[in-house]
Amino acid sequence: MLGVYQRIYTLVMGVPRGKVATYGQIAKLAGCSARQAGYAMAVAPTDTVPWHRVINSRGQISIRSDGLIDAEQQRLLDNEGIQFDSRGRVDLIRFQWQGPDQSWWADQMLDPPLI
């Protein structure tokens, strides 16, 4: 059985280029809190986990502890074609990942959440 951080990372690795997921969405799928998903993203291995594809429930890049927006996250999302409106929000209806299908769970040898 995978630890919760590894389960979070496996889910985030399933978010395709050009799509985003919210912390709450990942948390629900991983069976943990949105805060825990945020902590996991803060220490994610950046060479393998597309951490930049996880944003807050308002469709925005979360403010860092120093009070600034993560310019690198914005740049990476821009490069994937994710568009932000004038308020810095992503249209979640258009860009939000709809989550894994049943075959993905089986391929990853994970049990889907009981939602």
C-alpha positions in Angstrom: 0.0 0.0 0.0 1.3 3.4 -0.9 1.8 6.2 1.6 -0.4 9.2 1.3 2.3 11.4 -0.3 3.1 8.8 -2.9 -0.6 8.4 -3.6 -0.9 12.2 -4.1 2.1 12.2 -6.4 0.8 9.3 -8.4 -2.5 11.2 -8.9 -0.8 14.4 -9.8 1.4 12.6 -12.4 -1.9 11.6 -14.0 -3.0 15.2 -14.6 -2.3 15.7 -18.3 -0.5 18.6 -19.8 -2.9 21.5 -20.4 -5.1 20.6 -17.5 -5.1 21.5 -13.8 -6.4 19.9 -10.6 -7.3 21.6 -7.3 -5.8 20.7 -4.0 -9.2 19.6 -2.8 -9.8 17.4 -5.9 -6.4 15.6 -5.4 -7.1 15.3 -1.7 -10.5 13.7 -2.2 -9.1 11.2 -4.6 -6.1 10.5 -2.3 -8.2 10.2 0.8 -6.6 13.0 2.7 -7.2 16.7 3.5 -6.5 19.5 1.0 -4.0 20.9 3.5 -2.1 17.6 3.4 -2.2 17.6 -0.4 -0.7 21.2 -0.2 2.1 20.0 2.1 2.9 17.2 -0.3 3.1 19.6 -3.3 5.4 21.8 -1.3 8.0 19.0 -1.1 7.2 17.2 -4.3 10.1 16.0 -6.4 10.0 18.6 -9.2 11.7 16.5 -11.7 9.0 13.8 -11.8 5.8 15.4 -10.3 4.0 18.1 -12.3 3.4 20.1 -9.1 2.5 23.2 -11.1 -0.7 21.7 -12.3 -2.3 21.8 -8.8 -4.0 25.1 -8.0 -6.5 26.3 -5.4 -10.3 25.9 -5.6 -10.7 29.5 -6.8 -8.7 28.6 -9.9 -5.7 30.6 -8.8 -2.1 29.9 -8.0 -1.9 29.8 -4.2 0.1 32.6 -2.5 3.4 31.5 -1.2 4.5 31.9 2.4 6.3 35.1 1.5 3.1 36.6 0.1 4.0 36.3 -3.6 2.6 34.4 -6.5 4.8 31.6 -7.8 6.0 33.1 -11.1 7.6 29.7 -12.1 4.2 28.0 -11.7 2.5 30.7 -13.8 5.2 30.3 -16.5 4.9 26.5 -16.6 1.1 26.7 -16.9 1.3 29.4 -19.5 3.7 27.1 -21.5 1.0 24.4 -21.4 -1.7 26.6 -22.8 -3.5 27.2 -19.5 -5.1 30.7 -19.7 -5.6 33.1 -16.8 -8.2 35.8 -16.7 -7.5 39.4 -15.6 -7.9 38.4 -12.0 -5.3 35.6 -12.3 -7.9 32.8 -12.4 -8.1 29.7 -14.5 -11.5 28.7 -16.0 -11.9 25.4 -14.2 -14.8 24.4 -16.4 -12.5 24.5 -19.4 -9.1 23.5 -17.9 -9.9 21.3 -14.8 -8.9 17.6 -15.1 -11.9 15.4 -14.7 -9.9 12.8 -12.8 -8.8 9.3 -13.6 -11.0 6.6 -15.1 -11.4 3.1 -13.7 -8.7 1.7 -15.9 -6.2 4.2 -14.6 -6.8 3.1 -11.0 -6.2 -0.5 -12.1 -3.1 0.4 -14.1 -1.6 2.1 -11.0 -2.7 -0.8 -8.8 -4.6 1.6 -6.6 -8.1 1.3 -5.1 -10.3 4.2 -6.2 -11.7 6.3 -3.4 -15.1 5.6 -2.0 -16.8 8.8 -2.9 
